């Protein structure tokens, strides 16, 4: 999809204060180019233009170039793609990949996998019902990461042991692979920067993903569910 500048006052107001936008790139807030809201950057997504003027998601917020920011919400992304918001913000041509939202979803899931993997290697994460319960009871947990396709009742039962934040951004097979297992339904993350970052990325993914794939969607239930046995050790991968 290639778009040029458009005159859509309802979508992107023409009166853009460029100096303010550049200042916001260095401050704690960012302005959504669709809604014009100023929000914490943890609730938003950054995009830049490649040398060929293709819109590229910069989920790590490290790529060079002037950032274009959108709220991490599916409808905001769709409106930006259909109403020429990227071209307006770029003040010229902007080639928008038709699968941009899928690129964002895949990128956020990859970031979550990387962060959970970092936590495991640093000794800041354990998987399995028993290990997660022991950490919870000892007050060693800053975040619980649970499988999106696990039993909702079992997920709630574990989190109910202690009031800690919980997210469910990945299926059991992807969580399990990070721990050398077929599947993992319960992962406990120690308090700290990694737990905080996983929570941020999971919230962004929940906003971007279609309703059927968001955290809290109805789980797929198998014969063994995600009981303590179902979350036990599997073959190494």
N, C-alpha and C positions, 0 to 999 in steps of 0.2 A: 504494500500500500504506500503510495507516494502522495504527499499532500503539500500544497503551497499555502501561503498565508490566506486566512479567511477573515471576513468581517462579521464575526458573530459575537455581538455584545453580550448576549446571554451566556455564552460559553466562556469566553475569555475577554474581559474588559479591555478596551483599547488603551486606557490610561494606565500604563504600567510604569511604575517608578523603578527604573533600572538600578539606580544607586541603592535604593532600599533593598532590592533583591540581592545585590552583591554583598551588602552588609550582612544580610541574613545568612548568606553562605558561611560567614565566619562566626555567627552567633548561635544561640541554643535553639532558635526557632527557624522554621522554614515555611514558605508560603506556597500553598497548593495552587498550581497554575489553572486549575478548573474552578475550585470553590472559592479561591482567594483567602481561605482561612490560614492563619498562622498557627502552626502546631509544632510540638516537639518533633525533632527529626526521627526519633524512634518510632513514630507513628506514620512515617511517610516513606516514599520510595524516590530514589534519585536516578535520573537518566542523563546521559550525555550523548552528543553526536560524535560518531566516528569520523575519520577523515573523508569517508565517502558519503557522509551525512545520513548515516543510518542511526536510528534511535537504539541506544544500547542501555539496558538496565545496569545500573552501578550499585548493586546491593551492598557491596562493602564500602561504598562511598570513598573510593580511592582514585578513580580514573580522573585524568586531567580534563579540563574544559569546564565551561560554565554549566552548572547543574540546573536541570529542570525537575521540579518536584511535584509529586502527586500524593494525595492521601492514599494509604494502603487499603483501598476499598475497591471491590470488583466493579461496581457501577461507575466509579470515578474514572477508572482506567478505560472502560468501554466508551464513555463519553469523550474522553480525551482523544481516543483513537478515531472516533467517528466525526468529531467536530473540528479537526485540524488544530488542536491545541498545541501539539508539538511544533508544528510549523510556525504558529504564532509566537511561541516562546523563543524559538530559534531565529526568528526574523528572516526566514527563508525556507528553502526546501528541507523537508524532513522525511526520510524513508522509514515508514513504520512497519515492522514485520507483522504480518497478519496473525502470527501466533505469539504476539508479545506477552499476553497474559500467561500463556502456558510457560513461556521462557521464565517469567517471574516466579511462578509456582515451583518449577523445577529448581531454579536457583536458590529459592528459600529453603526447600527441602534439603538440598545439598549442603547449605550452610548449617542447618540444624544437625544433620548427620556428622558433619565435621566437628561441630562444637561438642556434641555428645561423645564423639571419639576422643577429642582432646581431654575431656573430663575423665573418661575411663583411663587413658594412659597416665594421667596425672594423679590417679588414685582418688579422684573426686566423684566417682560414680560407681554404683553397683546395680546389678540387674537381678530380677527374680523376686517373688513374693516374700520369701523368708528374709533375704538380705535387706530388701527395702524396708520391711517392717522393723527389723532390728535398728536400722539407721534412724527411722522415724521415732521409735521409742526412746532412742538415745539423744534426740534433738539435733541430729547431724544433717538434716535435710533442708535445703533452701528451695528445692523445686522437685516435683515428681513428674516425670515424663512417662506417659502411658500409651499403649498401642491404641490407635484410632479404631481398630477392628476387634478390640478385646471386649469382654463382657462388661457391660455398663455397671452391673451390680458389683462385680469384683473390683472394678476400678474405684467405685464409690466406697466400698468397704475398706480398702487400703487407705485412701485419703482421709477417711473419717477417723483414723487413729490419731491424727494430729492435724491441726489447722495449718496447712502449707499450700502454696499455689500448686496447681496441677495443669498440665497441658497434654494434648493428645495429637501431635502433628504427624506421626508416622505410623505405618502398619507394623504389626508384630514382626514380620519377616525382616524389615529394614532395621528395626531396633535390635533384633537378635543378631543380625550379621555383624553389628558393631561390637558384640561381645563373644563372637565365635560360636553362636548358637543358632538353631533353626529359627527360633522365635523368642522374643522377650516382650512381656506385656507391661511389666513394672520396672522402671529405672529410677533410682533415687540419685539426685545430684546434690553435692555439698553446697552450702551457701557460698556466694562469692561472684566474681565477675562472669564466669562461665554460665552459672545458673541464671544470672540476670540477662545475659545475652541470648540464651536459649529461649527464655520467656518472651523477649522482645521479638525474636524471629518467628516464634510460634504465633504470636498475636498478629504480626504482619501477614503470615500465611493464612490465618483464619479469616482475615479481611479480604484477601485476594481470591481464595479458592471458591469455586462454586459451592452452593449451599450443601449439596450432597456429599462433598468431600471435606467440609470444614470440621474443625474440632467440635465434638459434641453431637455429630451426626449419628444416626442409629447404627450401632455396631453390627458387624456380620458375626453371626453366632455359629460356631462349629460344634461338633459332637463333644469335644473336651472343653470347649469354652476357653477361659484363661484362669482356670483354677491353679492352685499351687503346683499340681502335677503338670498341667499344660504349660506352665511357665518354667518348667524345670530344664536342666541342661539338655541340649540336643547335640547333634554331631557338629564338630568344628567345621568352619567354612574357610 
